[in-house]
């Protein structure tokens, strides 16, 4: 049983932002700045799926996926209330992720997906990604600093 009424739960879920979230995008942007990685754009509207971060010179799109909204196999716990709605919603999100990835791959753009829990935990995968991005920005001759 949910601790909120149906109306209150709806308001809580509607208030969750799809951009500029503190736990995902803002944290990853801060990591990029901390490691002096430049050359990225936020929410590039020129690309399908509007990647959270796009490195044009490296043709790399990075999506930072929230564990709940994208159905993380490690963290996702489906809500008990309105279960069929949420199952369909998460399935549509995951299918859209696959479609966007295929479309970007066809355009020669590398797609990297990062789970919210990896950023929060500063997982080794994030450290390796940051090192790779830093090395790539040096190879392309981009100035190292803020975007």
JOQUIHU-V305526 format. One record per helix or strand of 2 or more residues. SS is the DSSP state (~ for helix, > for strand). FROM is the first residue (numbers start at 1). LEN is the number of residues. Records with the same first field share a line. If there is no record, write none. Layout:
SS->FROM-LEN / FROM-LEN
This chain:
~->6-9 / 22-13 / 56-3 / 83-24 / 116-5 / 124-16
>->40-3 / 53-3 / 60-6 / 110-6
